[in-house]
Amino acid sequence: MSIGLVEAFRETPRSARGVRFPFGLRSPHLEPPELLVDAASTILKRIRVSKRSGEFVFRDIAAELESFLARRVADPKYAEALLEDAIRTRIGGPRNQPLKGWRQELALAEDRLLLARLAQRPSVRLEAVRFLVSDAGRDDQALATRFAVLAADVESGGPVVGGLSGVDADMLVALRSGDSDYLFGMAARHALDSHDVTRVTLGGRNGVLALSDLDNANGHTFVFKRQTAQGQTRDSRRSASLKSAVTLASRRDQFGLVDHLATIPAAASTDEVLSIRRFSRGTTLHDHIIRVGALARPEVMSAAQYLAVIHAHEMPEAQPDGMRRTIKESELGRWLRALFNQEQANNIFNAWWELVADAPPIPRRDAHGLNWLVEPSGTIVALDFDAQGCRPFGYELAQLLEDCPVFPGDDLQSRLAALDLYRAELKSTAPGASWPDTSAAERFFGAGLIARVVQVLTNPTAPRDQKLASGELLVALGAVESLIPRVSPLAKTLSARWAQVTGMSSTGLRPVMSDADRRRLSRTMAYHLRHNPAAPTSREGWVDVRELADLMFAAGHKVGPDQIRYIAGALGETRFELDGDDVRALYGHSNRATIPYVRRDTPPALFHATPLRNLNSVLEALDGLRPVGRQWVHLTENVSVAMQSSKRHHGPIAVLEVDSSAIEVFHASGPVWLTARVPASSLKIVTLERLRELVDDGHRTGSDYL
């Protein structure tokens, strides 16, 4: 085996990364390493003449190589011969025992199914089908994979003809009628309880299982989405309608949808269902962009076209009621409140709304990069159609482009090219509709870009580079020679503040300190402002930035007043407050600080993470949550903030949900809330399933809050 690889390497040197034996060929839906592809025939020849060719490992690898080559050679007769050899190798003979194990049996069935298709042998197919539906030697963990293989064959090969005794009546009907969806649904149901699956992240709130054997051999992914019955009905109706429209337009090779298979009751609630869908291959657009960067531009442009098809198709059903209120309370207005006081945030939002007040309302798609799949062929697949409400024209296109950007921050021209493509697709899909002219469309789109930029800048989990790019986009939108002049004044206002308070130089708009330095200095600032009894703080916690700089410099940190101002006033920074030359920590104090916190409408649920070792005292001893060395108990409306802050405990944690209606709570800053004590009666432990839902529902954070 190794000699075969070496010989192939000598002929054409290349990387050996990813070459594995004997498992490297058990993923026929994935592209194997190039070296292994070229060496396969050489390795197979050497195994056949080896004195050890009858040993299990050698036979196993030989069968895998023959199966692998059969799926790659152009000559069907040669492929048939390879498959027949692989089948004989696995079955064994007078001198050799069969290769045992459910993986070998599954590989044998897959080879027989392929041989049956190539050689037109129904009897060989029937033999494989009988094994896949049989009880003989069945391992429970293989059921999901078995049914997926069977469903894929029925999907491509049609109904199964021939004698099938002892088969469940419903399954027999599915096999005779060629109902592959029923069989995929069976596979999905078994996948829920199978150890033979891998969980992957997919879609904004989807719980997803990637069905595969441990070597990822069949490549089907089942999407299990918990929904209300009403939401599932709405989702299915929208998907079916769009699928018909895409088919009629002959665009199925460019645009796809995840196949809906079945709906089953959700175990945790009689009011909810699990909607089961599936796709064969692909990765999310978000992950595709992360992996290939600027090379993902064609896929992003294709997604923009698909978004236009969806919007144009659903435009007659647009219901704009409450759109402004939703954006102000839950989206842009909320993001602005993380940066400004209430009055300033309201003024900026009103200026933004003036830009889109006359924009056509577009049915909401929720167009972020996790709601699109990119298949190997380049087909874009749409996920998740239960989003409700409307957004202004251009808002969701901006979401698609900016939540995981593929264009440089200052490249406004490419963004406008995406808008042109989007508009052209709208007009092509719904030529009779009234769409905005170029000037209006660019204004609406520019406002959408501003909204998404503010979201990125106030999102603590957004990477530093993405925040820099978003700031550069604000500068481009606010430039005197801006390509979208109507949005320039608002963008200029935001970009000026961004440059002022984030530690950016006024000319190059680049950090004046590294991210590592910023993190190190901000933690040192937090220590002195919160805990150092020698810090010259006022009664309300204020310290002059020059005095704080001197204190930090004496402790060995090379820092000046300007750097402290940059850190404390940074856009999205919630731990500190800057007032001229004075700075203070807003929460987390062990030193006494009388800060006049404000009362605000409290979220119904707040969260706190604590080490598992504390649960006995918190719940069983009824101590509840106490400050323990700090002035206040710190809570958060964001479950991931709680989890991140608990990392300092260096051990397993429990996340507690707090009923805020039973306690007096003050808002500190950002997602952080304070209370004097939380009684045990107001606490409950967040289950793992609930925790996953909360995190998937957008409760994400960075590391600097608490």
C-alpha positions as CSV (number, residue, x, y, z in Angstrom):
1,M,0.0,0.0,0.0
2,S,2.7,2.4,1.0
3,I,4.8,1.5,-2.0
4,G,1.9,2.2,-4.3
5,L,1.5,5.7,-2.8
6,V,5.2,6.3,-3.1
7,E,5.2,5.3,-6.8
8,A,2.3,7.6,-7.5
9,F,4.1,10.4,-5.6
10,R,7.3,9.9,-7.6
11,E,5.4,10.2,-10.9
12,T,3.8,13.5,-9.8
13,P,4.8,15.0,-6.4
14,R,1.8,16.4,-4.4
15,S,0.4,16.6,-1.0
16,A,-0.4,13.4,1.0
17,R,-2.7,15.3,3.3
18,G,-6.0,13.5,4.1
19,V,-4.8,10.0,2.9
20,R,-6.2,7.4,5.3
21,F,-6.4,3.6,5.2
22,P,-8.6,1.7,5.2
23,F,-11.2,4.4,5.6
24,G,-10.1,7.0,3.1
25,L,-12.3,5.7,0.3
26,R,-15.5,5.2,2.3
27,S,-16.9,8.7,1.5
28,P,-18.0,8.4,-2.1
29,H,-19.9,11.8,-1.9
30,L,-16.6,13.6,-0.9
31,E,-13.6,14.3,-3.1
32,P,-10.7,12.1,-1.9
33,P,-7.1,13.2,-1.9
34,E,-5.6,13.5,-5.4
35,L,-2.7,11.2,-4.4
36,L,-5.0,8.5,-3.3
37,V,-7.0,8.7,-6.5
38,D,-3.9,8.3,-8.7
39,A,-2.4,5.5,-6.5
40,A,-5.6,3.4,-6.2
41,S,-4.9,1.2,-9.2
42,T,-1.2,0.7,-8.3
43,I,-2.1,-0.2,-4.7
44,L,-4.8,-2.7,-5.9
45,K,-2.4,-4.5,-8.2
46,R,0.2,-4.9,-5.4
47,I,-2.4,-6.2,-3.0
48,R,-3.6,-8.8,-5.5
49,V,0.0,-10.2,-5.9
50,S,0.8,-10.0,-2.3
51,K,1.3,-13.2,-0.2
52,R,-0.9,-11.5,2.4
53,S,-3.8,-10.8,0.1
54,G,-6.1,-13.2,2.0
55,E,-5.7,-11.4,5.3
56,F,-8.7,-9.3,6.5
57,V,-7.1,-5.9,6.3
58,F,-5.8,-6.5,2.8
59,R,-9.1,-7.9,1.6
60,D,-10.9,-5.0,3.3
61,I,-8.7,-2.4,1.5
62,A,-8.9,-4.3,-1.8
63,A,-12.7,-4.3,-1.7
64,E,-12.8,-0.6,-0.8
65,L,-10.4,0.2,-3.7
66,E,-12.5,-1.8,-6.2
67,S,-15.7,-0.1,-5.0
68,F,-14.0,3.3,-5.2
69,L,-12.5,2.7,-8.7
70,A,-15.9,1.4,-10.0
71,R,-17.4,4.8,-9.2
72,R,-14.7,6.7,-11.1
73,V,-13.8,4.8,-14.2
74,A,-15.5,5.8,-17.5
75,D,-15.8,2.3,-18.9
76,P,-19.0,0.7,-17.6
77,K,-17.8,-2.8,-18.3
78,Y,-14.6,-2.2,-16.3
79,A,-16.8,-0.8,-13.5
80,E,-19.0,-3.9,-13.6
81,A,-15.9,-6.1,-13.3
82,L,-14.5,-4.1,-10.4
83,L,-17.9,-4.3,-8.5
84,E,-18.1,-8.1,-9.1
85,D,-14.6,-8.5,-7.7
86,A,-15.5,-6.3,-4.7
87,I,-18.6,-8.3,-4.0
88,R,-16.7,-11.6,-4.2
89,T,-14.0,-10.3,-1.9
90,R,-16.6,-9.3,0.7
91,I,-18.6,-12.5,0.4
92,G,-15.5,-14.7,0.8
93,G,-15.1,-18.3,-0.5
94,P,-13.9,-21.7,0.4
95,R,-10.6,-20.3,1.8
96,N,-11.8,-17.0,3.2
97,Q,-14.5,-16.1,5.7
98,P,-16.9,-13.3,4.7
99,L,-15.9,-9.8,5.7
100,K,-18.2,-9.3,8.7
101,G,-19.7,-6.2,10.3
102,W,-22.6,-4.0,9.4
103,R,-20.4,-1.6,7.5
104,Q,-19.2,-4.4,5.3
105,E,-22.7,-5.6,4.8
106,L,-23.8,-2.1,3.9
107,A,-20.9,-1.6,1.4
108,L,-21.9,-5.0,-0.1
109,A,-25.5,-3.8,-0.6
110,E,-24.4,-0.5,-2.1
111,D,-22.1,-2.3,-4.6
112,R,-24.9,-4.6,-5.6
113,L,-27.3,-1.6,-6.1
114,L,-24.7,0.1,-8.4
115,L,-23.9,-3.2,-10.3
116,A,-27.7,-3.7,-10.8
117,R,-28.0,-0.2,-12.4
118,L,-24.9,-0.6,-14.6
119,A,-25.6,-4.2,-15.8
120,Q,-29.4,-4.0,-15.7
121,R,-29.7,-6.9,-13.3
122,P,-33.0,-6.6,-11.3
123,S,-32.2,-9.7,-9.4
124,V,-29.0,-8.2,-8.0
125,R,-30.9,-5.1,-6.9
126,L,-33.6,-7.2,-5.3
127,E,-30.9,-9.1,-3.3
128,A,-29.5,-5.8,-2.0
129,V,-33.0,-4.4,-1.1
130,R,-33.9,-7.6,0.8
131,F,-30.8,-7.1,3.0
132,L,-31.6,-3.4,3.6
133,V,-35.1,-4.2,4.8
134,S,-34.3,-7.4,6.6
135,D,-33.9,-8.1,10.3
136,A,-31.0,-10.4,9.9
137,G,-27.9,-9.1,11.7
138,R,-29.4,-5.7,12.0
139,D,-27.6,-3.3,14.3
140,D,-30.0,-0.6,15.6
141,Q,-27.4,2.2,14.9
142,A,-27.3,1.3,11.3
143,L,-31.1,1.6,10.6
144,A,-30.9,5.3,9.7
145,T,-28.1,4.7,7.2
146,R,-29.8,1.6,5.8
147,F,-33.0,3.4,5.0
148,A,-31.1,6.4,3.6
149,V,-29.2,4.1,1.1
150,L,-32.5,2.4,0.2
151,A,-34.3,5.7,-0.3
152,A,-31.5,7.0,-2.5
153,D,-31.7,3.9,-4.7
154,V,-35.5,4.2,-5.0
155,E,-35.2,7.9,-5.8
156,S,-32.8,7.2,-8.6
157,G,-33.9,3.7,-9.7
158,G,-37.7,3.8,-9.3
159,P,-40.0,1.2,-7.8
160,V,-38.7,-2.2,-6.7
161,V,-40.0,-5.2,-8.5
162,G,-39.8,-8.8,-7.2
163,G,-40.6,-10.9,-4.2
164,L,-40.2,-9.2,-0.8
165,S,-41.5,-11.3,2.0
166,G,-41.8,-10.2,5.7
167,V,-41.7,-6.5,4.8
168,D,-43.8,-4.0,6.7
169,A,-46.9,-3.2,4.7
170,D,-46.3,0.6,4.5
171,M,-42.7,0.1,3.5
172,L,-43.8,-2.5,0.9
173,V,-46.2,0.1,-0.6
174,A,-43.4,2.7,-0.7
175,L,-41.0,0.3,-2.4
176,R,-43.6,-0.8,-5.0
177,S,-44.7,2.7,-5.7
178,G,-41.2,4.3,-5.7
179,D,-42.0,6.6,-2.7
180,S,-38.5,7.6,-1.8
181,D,-39.8,10.4,0.5
182,Y,-41.4,7.9,2.8
183,L,-38.2,6.0,3.0
184,F,-36.1,9.1,3.7
185,G,-38.7,9.9,6.4
186,M,-38.1,6.5,7.9
187,A,-34.3,7.2,7.9
188,A,-34.8,10.6,9.5
189,R,-37.0,9.1,12.3
190,H,-34.3,6.6,13.1
191,A,-31.6,9.3,12.9
192,L,-33.2,11.0,15.8
193,D,-32.2,8.1,18.1
194,S,-29.1,6.9,16.3
195,H,-25.5,7.2,17.4
196,D,-24.7,6.9,13.7
197,V,-25.2,10.6,13.0
198,T,-23.2,13.9,13.3
199,R,-24.8,17.1,14.5
200,V,-24.0,20.2,12.4
201,T,-25.0,23.9,12.6
202,L,-27.4,24.8,10.0
203,G,-30.0,27.6,9.8
204,G,-30.8,30.3,12.3
205,R,-32.7,28.2,14.7
206,N,-32.7,24.7,13.2
207,G,-31.8,21.6,15.2
208,V,-29.9,19.6,12.6
209,L,-28.6,16.0,12.2
210,A,-26.1,15.1,9.5
211,L,-26.8,11.5,8.7
212,S,-23.8,9.5,7.8
213,D,-21.9,6.4,8.9
214,L,-18.8,7.2,10.9
215,D,-16.9,7.7,7.7
216,N,-19.5,10.0,6.1
217,A,-20.4,7.5,3.4
218,N,-23.8,8.5,2.2
219,G,-23.9,12.2,2.7
220,H,-27.6,12.9,3.5
221,T,-28.5,15.6,6.0
222,F,-31.8,15.6,7.8
223,V,-33.1,18.9,9.1
224,F,-35.3,18.6,12.2
225,K,-37.0,21.8,13.0
226,R,-39.2,22.4,16.0
227,Q,-42.2,24.5,15.0
228,T,-45.7,25.3,16.0
229,A,-48.1,23.4,13.8
230,Q,-49.2,26.8,12.3
231,G,-45.6,27.7,11.5
232,Q,-45.0,24.4,9.9
233,T,-48.0,24.7,7.7
234,R,-46.9,28.2,6.7
235,D,-43.4,27.0,6.0
236,S,-44.6,24.0,3.9
237,R,-47.0,26.2,1.9
238,R,-44.3,28.8,1.1
239,S,-41.8,26.1,0.1
240,A,-44.2,24.2,-2.1
241,S,-45.4,27.4,-3.9
242,L,-41.8,28.5,-4.5
243,K,-40.7,25.1,-5.7
244,S,-43.5,25.2,-8.3
245,A,-42.4,28.7,-9.4
246,V,-38.8,27.7,-9.7
247,T,-39.7,24.6,-11.7
248,L,-41.9,26.5,-14.1
249,A,-39.1,29.0,-14.7
250,S,-36.7,26.1,-15.4
251,R,-34.3,27.3,-12.7
252,R,-34.0,24.0,-10.7
253,D,-30.4,23.7,-11.7
254,Q,-29.7,27.1,-10.1
255,F,-32.1,27.3,-7.2
256,G,-33.2,24.5,-4.9
257,L,-35.2,23.9,-1.8
258,V,-34.8,21.3,1.0
259,D,-37.2,18.4,0.5
260,H,-39.9,18.2,3.2
261,L,-40.3,14.6,4.2
262,A,-42.7,14.3,7.2
263,T,-44.0,15.9,10.3
264,I,-44.0,14.2,13.7
265,P,-45.1,15.4,17.1
266,A,-42.4,17.0,19.2
267,A,-41.7,15.0,22.3
268,A,-41.5,18.0,24.6
269,S,-44.8,19.7,23.7
270,T,-48.1,18.7,22.2
271,D,-48.4,22.2,20.7
272,E,-45.2,21.7,18.6
273,V,-44.1,19.4,15.8
274,L,-40.8,18.4,14.3
275,S,-40.7,19.1,10.6
276,I,-38.3,16.8,8.8
277,R,-36.5,17.8,5.7
278,R,-33.4,16.6,3.9
279,F,-30.7,17.5,1.4
280,S,-27.9,15.4,-0.1
281,R,-24.8,17.6,-0.1
282,G,-23.7,21.1,0.5
283,T,-22.5,23.6,3.1
284,T,-24.0,26.8,4.4
285,L,-23.3,30.0,2.5
286,H,-21.9,31.4,5.7
287,D,-19.4,28.6,6.0
288,H,-18.6,28.7,2.3
289,I,-17.7,32.4,2.6
290,I,-15.5,31.7,5.7
291,R,-13.7,28.9,3.8
292,V,-13.0,30.4,0.4
293,G,-13.4,34.2,1.0
294,A,-13.6,36.4,-2.1
295,L,-14.0,33.2,-4.3
296,A,-17.5,32.9,-2.9
297,R,-18.7,36.0,-4.9
298,P,-20.5,34.0,-7.6
299,E,-22.5,32.1,-5.0
300,V,-23.4,35.3,-3.1
301,M,-24.5,36.9,-6.3
302,S,-26.6,33.8,-7.1
303,A,-28.1,33.9,-3.6
304,A,-29.0,37.6,-4.3
305,Q,-30.9,36.5,-7.5
306,Y,-32.6,33.7,-5.6
307,L,-33.7,36.2,-2.9
308,A,-35.2,38.3,-5.6
309,V,-37.1,35.3,-7.0
310,I,-38.5,34.6,-3.5
311,H,-39.4,38.2,-2.9
312,A,-41.1,38.7,-6.2
313,H,-43.0,35.5,-5.9
314,E,-44.4,36.3,-2.5
315,M,-44.9,40.1,-3.0
316,P,-48.7,39.9,-3.4
317,E,-48.9,38.4,0.1
318,A,-46.9,41.2,1.8
319,Q,-48.5,42.4,5.0
320,P,-46.6,45.5,6.2
321,D,-48.5,46.0,9.5
322,G,-46.2,46.7,12.4
323,M,-43.0,46.7,10.3
324,R,-41.7,50.1,11.7
325,R,-42.5,49.1,15.2
326,T,-40.7,45.7,14.9
327,I,-37.6,47.2,13.4
328,K,-37.4,49.9,16.1
329,E,-38.1,47.6,19.0
330,S,-36.3,44.4,17.9
331,E,-33.7,45.4,15.3
332,L,-32.1,48.7,14.4
333,G,-33.7,50.6,17.3
334,R,-32.4,48.1,19.8
335,W,-28.9,48.1,18.2
336,L,-28.8,51.9,18.4
337,R,-29.8,51.8,22.1
338,A,-26.7,49.9,22.7
339,L,-24.7,52.9,21.5
340,F,-26.7,56.0,22.5
341,N,-29.1,57.2,25.1
342,Q,-32.8,56.8,24.4
343,E,-33.3,60.3,22.9
344,Q,-30.3,60.0,20.6
345,A,-31.2,56.5,19.5
346,N,-34.8,57.7,18.7
347,N,-33.5,60.6,16.6
348,I,-31.1,58.5,14.6
349,F,-33.8,55.9,14.0
350,N,-36.3,58.5,12.8
351,A,-33.7,59.9,10.4
352,W,-33.1,56.3,9.1
353,W,-36.8,55.7,8.8
354,E,-37.3,58.8,6.6
355,L,-35.0,57.1,4.1
356,V,-37.2,54.0,3.8
357,A,-40.7,55.3,4.6
358,D,-41.8,55.1,1.0
359,A,-40.0,51.8,0.3
360,P,-42.2,48.9,-0.8
361,P,-42.7,46.3,2.0
362,I,-41.1,43.0,1.0
363,P,-42.1,39.6,2.7
364,R,-39.4,38.7,5.2
365,R,-37.1,35.8,4.2
366,D,-34.5,36.1,7.0
367,A,-31.7,36.1,4.5
368,H,-28.6,35.6,6.6
369,G,-25.9,33.2,5.4
370,L,-26.9,30.3,7.5
371,N,-30.3,30.1,5.7
372,W,-28.7,29.2,2.3
373,L,-26.9,26.1,1.2
374,V,-24.3,25.9,-1.5
375,E,-24.2,22.5,-3.3
376,P,-21.0,21.2,-5.0
377,S,-22.7,21.9,-8.3
378,G,-23.1,25.6,-7.4
379,T,-26.9,25.3,-6.8
380,I,-28.2,27.6,-4.1
381,V,-30.7,25.9,-1.7
382,A,-33.0,28.0,0.4
383,L,-33.8,27.0,4.0
384,D,-36.3,28.1,6.6
385,F,-39.5,29.7,5.3
386,D,-41.4,30.4,8.5
387,A,-40.1,34.0,9.0
388,Q,-43.0,36.4,9.3
389,G,-43.7,40.0,8.6
390,C,-42.1,42.4,6.1
391,R,-39.0,44.5,5.7
392,P,-38.4,47.6,3.5
393,F,-37.0,47.1,0.0
394,G,-33.3,46.4,0.1
395,Y,-33.1,45.5,3.8
396,E,-32.8,41.8,3.4
397,L,-30.4,42.1,0.5
398,A,-28.2,44.1,2.8
399,Q,-28.6,41.4,5.4
400,L,-27.4,38.8,2.9
401,L,-24.4,40.8,2.0
402,E,-23.3,42.1,5.4
403,D,-23.9,39.5,8.0
404,C,-21.0,37.5,6.6
405,P,-19.5,39.9,4.0
406,V,-17.7,38.7,0.9
407,F,-16.9,42.2,-0.4
408,P,-14.2,44.5,1.1
409,G,-15.6,47.2,3.4
410,D,-15.0,50.1,1.0
411,D,-16.2,48.3,-2.1
412,L,-19.6,49.9,-2.5
413,Q,-19.5,49.3,-6.3
414,S,-19.7,45.6,-5.9
415,R,-22.6,45.9,-3.5
416,L,-24.5,48.1,-6.0
417,A,-23.7,45.4,-8.7
418,A,-25.5,42.9,-6.4
419,L,-28.4,45.3,-6.2
420,D,-28.6,45.6,-10.0
421,L,-28.6,41.8,-10.3
422,Y,-31.3,41.6,-7.6
423,R,-33.5,44.3,-9.3
424,A,-33.1,42.6,-12.7
425,E,-34.3,39.3,-11.2
426,L,-37.3,41.0,-9.6
427,K,-38.4,42.5,-12.9
428,S,-37.9,39.2,-14.7
429,T,-39.8,37.2,-12.1
430,A,-42.7,39.7,-11.7
431,P,-42.6,42.0,-14.8
432,G,-46.0,43.4,-14.1
433,A,-45.2,44.7,-10.6
434,S,-44.1,48.2,-9.8
435,W,-40.6,48.3,-8.6
436,P,-38.5,51.3,-7.4
437,D,-36.4,53.2,-9.9
438,T,-32.6,53.2,-9.6
439,S,-32.3,56.2,-7.4
440,A,-35.0,55.1,-5.0
441,A,-33.7,51.5,-4.9
442,E,-30.2,52.6,-4.1
443,R,-31.5,54.9,-1.3
444,F,-33.5,52.0,0.3
445,F,-30.6,49.6,-0.1
446,G,-28.2,52.2,1.4
447,A,-30.4,52.5,4.4
448,G,-30.4,48.7,4.7
449,L,-26.6,48.7,4.6
450,I,-26.5,51.2,7.4
451,A,-28.8,49.1,9.5
452,R,-26.7,45.9,9.0
453,V,-23.5,47.9,9.7
454,V,-24.9,49.1,13.1
455,Q,-25.9,45.5,13.9
456,V,-22.3,44.3,13.2
457,L,-20.7,47.1,15.2
458,T,-22.9,46.4,18.2
459,N,-22.6,42.7,18.0
460,P,-20.0,41.6,20.6
461,T,-19.4,38.3,18.7
462,A,-18.6,40.0,15.4
463,P,-14.9,39.4,14.5
464,R,-12.7,42.5,14.7
465,D,-11.9,42.4,11.0
466,Q,-15.6,42.4,10.2
467,K,-16.2,45.4,12.4
468,L,-13.3,47.2,10.7
469,A,-14.8,46.4,7.3
470,S,-18.3,47.7,8.5
471,G,-16.7,50.9,9.6
472,E,-15.0,51.3,6.2
473,L,-18.4,50.8,4.6
474,L,-19.9,53.5,6.7
475,V,-17.1,55.8,5.6
476,A,-17.8,54.9,1.9
477,L,-21.5,55.6,2.4
478,G,-20.8,58.9,4.1
479,A,-18.2,60.2,1.7
480,V,-18.8,63.5,-0.2
481,E,-18.7,61.6,-3.5
482,S,-20.8,58.8,-2.1
483,L,-22.5,56.6,-4.8
484,I,-25.7,56.8,-2.7
485,P,-25.9,60.5,-1.8
486,R,-29.2,60.4,0.1
487,V,-27.8,58.2,2.8
488,S,-24.6,60.1,3.1
489,P,-25.5,62.5,6.0
490,L,-26.7,59.7,8.3
491,A,-23.7,57.4,7.4
492,K,-21.3,60.3,8.0
493,T,-22.8,60.9,11.5
494,L,-22.4,57.3,12.4
495,S,-18.9,56.9,10.8
496,A,-17.6,60.0,12.7
497,R,-18.7,58.6,16.0
498,W,-17.3,55.2,15.1
499,A,-13.9,56.7,14.2
500,Q,-14.0,58.9,17.4
501,V,-14.7,56.2,19.9
502,T,-13.2,52.9,18.6
503,G,-9.6,53.7,18.7
504,M,-9.2,54.4,15.0
505,S,-6.8,56.9,13.5
506,S,-8.6,59.8,11.9
507,T,-6.9,59.3,8.5
508,G,-6.4,55.6,7.8
509,L,-9.3,54.3,9.9
510,R,-7.1,51.5,11.3
511,P,-6.6,50.5,14.9
512,V,-4.1,52.5,16.9
513,M,-3.6,49.4,19.0
514,S,-3.8,45.7,18.4
515,D,-6.8,43.6,19.5
516,A,-4.6,41.8,22.0
517,D,-3.4,45.1,23.5
518,R,-6.9,46.4,23.7
519,R,-8.1,43.2,25.5
520,R,-5.2,43.3,27.9
521,L,-5.5,47.0,28.7
522,S,-9.3,46.8,29.0
523,R,-9.1,44.0,31.6
524,T,-6.5,46.0,33.6
525,M,-8.8,49.0,33.4
526,A,-11.7,46.9,34.7
527,Y,-9.6,45.7,37.7
528,H,-8.5,49.2,38.8
529,L,-12.0,50.7,38.3
530,R,-13.8,47.8,40.0
531,H,-11.5,46.3,42.6
532,N,-8.4,48.3,43.3
533,P,-8.8,50.0,46.7
534,A,-6.0,52.4,45.9
535,A,-7.7,53.7,42.7
536,P,-8.7,57.4,43.2
537,T,-12.3,56.8,42.4
538,S,-15.1,59.2,43.3
539,R,-18.2,58.1,45.2
540,E,-19.9,57.3,41.9
541,G,-16.9,55.4,40.6
542,W,-15.4,58.1,38.4
543,V,-11.6,58.4,37.8
544,D,-9.8,60.9,35.7
545,V,-8.3,59.2,32.7
546,R,-4.9,60.7,33.4
547,E,-4.9,59.4,36.9
548,L,-5.9,56.0,35.7
549,A,-3.2,56.0,33.1
550,D,-0.6,56.9,35.8
551,L,-1.9,54.1,38.0
552,M,-1.7,51.5,35.1
553,F,1.7,52.8,34.0
554,A,3.1,52.4,37.5
555,A,1.9,48.7,37.4
556,G,3.9,48.2,34.2
557,H,1.4,49.0,31.4
558,K,2.5,51.4,28.7
559,V,-0.7,53.3,28.3
560,G,-1.8,56.9,28.0
561,P,-5.0,58.9,28.5
562,D,-5.9,58.7,24.8
563,Q,-5.8,54.9,24.7
564,I,-8.0,54.8,27.8
565,R,-10.5,57.1,26.1
566,Y,-10.5,54.9,23.0
567,I,-11.1,51.7,24.9
568,A,-13.8,53.1,27.3
569,G,-15.7,54.9,24.5
570,A,-15.5,52.1,21.9
571,L,-18.6,51.5,19.9
572,G,-20.4,48.6,21.6
573,E,-18.3,48.7,24.7
574,T,-20.7,48.2,27.7
575,R,-18.4,47.8,30.6
576,F,-17.2,51.4,30.8
577,E,-18.7,54.9,30.7
578,L,-16.7,57.9,29.4
579,D,-17.7,61.4,30.3
580,G,-15.1,63.9,29.0
581,D,-11.9,63.1,30.9
582,D,-13.7,60.9,33.5
583,V,-14.1,57.1,33.1
584,R,-15.8,54.5,35.3
585,A,-16.8,50.9,35.3
586,L,-20.6,50.5,35.0
587,Y,-20.8,47.2,37.0
588,G,-18.8,44.4,38.5
589,H,-17.6,46.4,41.5
590,S,-16.3,44.9,44.7
591,N,-15.3,48.5,45.8
592,R,-18.2,50.6,46.9
593,A,-19.6,52.7,44.0
594,T,-22.9,54.5,44.2
595,I,-24.0,54.5,40.6
596,P,-27.5,55.8,39.8
597,Y,-28.8,52.8,37.8
598,V,-32.0,53.3,35.8
599,R,-35.2,51.2,35.9
600,R,-36.2,49.9,32.5
601,D,-38.8,47.4,31.3
602,T,-37.2,44.1,32.3
603,P,-37.0,41.1,30.0
604,P,-39.3,38.3,31.4
605,A,-36.3,36.0,31.7
606,L,-32.7,36.7,32.8
607,F,-29.8,34.3,33.1
608,H,-26.9,33.6,35.4
609,A,-24.3,30.8,35.1
610,T,-22.7,29.3,38.2
611,P,-20.3,26.4,38.8
612,L,-22.1,23.0,39.3
613,R,-20.5,22.8,42.8
614,N,-22.6,25.8,43.9
615,L,-26.0,24.3,43.0
616,N,-26.5,22.7,46.4
617,S,-26.2,26.0,48.2
618,V,-28.1,27.9,45.6
619,L,-31.1,25.6,45.2
620,E,-31.2,22.9,47.9
621,A,-30.1,25.1,50.8
622,L,-32.3,27.8,49.4
623,D,-29.6,30.5,49.5
624,G,-30.4,31.6,46.0
625,L,-28.0,34.0,44.3
626,R,-26.0,36.4,46.4
627,P,-23.4,39.0,45.4
628,V,-20.4,37.0,46.9
629,G,-17.8,39.7,47.1
630,R,-19.4,42.1,44.6
631,Q,-22.0,44.8,45.2
632,W,-24.7,43.2,43.0
633,V,-25.7,39.9,41.6
634,H,-25.1,40.1,37.9
635,L,-27.7,38.8,35.4
636,T,-28.0,39.0,31.7
637,E,-30.7,38.9,29.1
638,N,-28.3,36.9,26.8
639,V,-27.6,33.3,27.8
640,S,-24.3,33.2,26.0
641,V,-23.0,36.2,27.9
642,A,-23.7,34.2,31.1
643,M,-21.9,31.1,29.7
644,Q,-18.9,33.2,28.5
645,S,-18.6,35.0,31.9
646,S,-18.6,31.7,33.7
647,K,-15.4,30.5,32.0
648,R,-13.3,32.1,34.7
649,H,-14.6,29.4,37.1
650,H,-12.7,26.7,35.0
651,G,-15.1,23.9,35.5
652,P,-18.6,22.5,34.6
653,I,-21.4,25.1,35.0
654,A,-25.1,25.2,35.2
655,V,-27.1,28.0,33.6
656,L,-30.0,29.3,35.7
657,E,-33.0,31.1,34.4
658,V,-34.3,33.9,36.6
659,D,-37.9,35.0,36.9
660,S,-37.4,38.7,36.8
661,S,-41.0,39.5,37.7
662,A,-40.4,38.5,41.3
663,I,-37.3,40.7,42.0
664,E,-36.2,44.3,41.8
665,V,-33.8,44.6,38.8
666,F,-31.7,47.6,37.5
667,H,-30.3,47.9,34.1
668,A,-26.5,48.4,34.1
669,S,-25.4,48.5,30.5
670,G,-25.8,46.5,27.3
671,P,-27.2,43.0,28.2
672,V,-26.2,43.3,31.9
673,W,-28.8,43.6,34.7
674,L,-28.2,43.9,38.5
675,T,-30.1,42.9,41.5
676,A,-29.4,42.6,45.3
677,R,-30.4,39.0,45.6
678,V,-32.3,36.3,43.7
679,P,-34.3,33.8,45.9
680,A,-34.2,30.2,45.1
681,S,-37.9,30.3,44.3
682,S,-37.2,32.5,41.3
683,L,-34.6,30.2,39.8
684,K,-34.7,27.1,37.5
685,I,-32.0,25.2,35.7
686,V,-31.9,25.6,31.9
687,T,-32.0,22.2,30.2
688,L,-29.5,21.4,27.5
689,E,-32.2,21.4,24.9
690,R,-33.5,24.8,26.0
691,L,-29.9,26.0,26.1
692,R,-29.3,25.0,22.6
693,E,-32.5,26.7,21.4
694,L,-31.5,29.9,23.3
695,V,-28.0,30.0,21.7
696,D,-29.4,29.2,18.2
697,D,-32.0,31.9,18.7
698,G,-29.3,34.6,18.6
699,H,-28.2,34.7,22.2
700,R,-24.5,35.0,21.2
701,T,-21.8,37.0,22.7
702,G,-18.1,37.8,23.0
703,S,-15.9,37.5,26.0
704,D,-15.8,41.0,27.5
705,Y,-19.2,41.7,29.1
706,L,-19.0,40.4,32.6
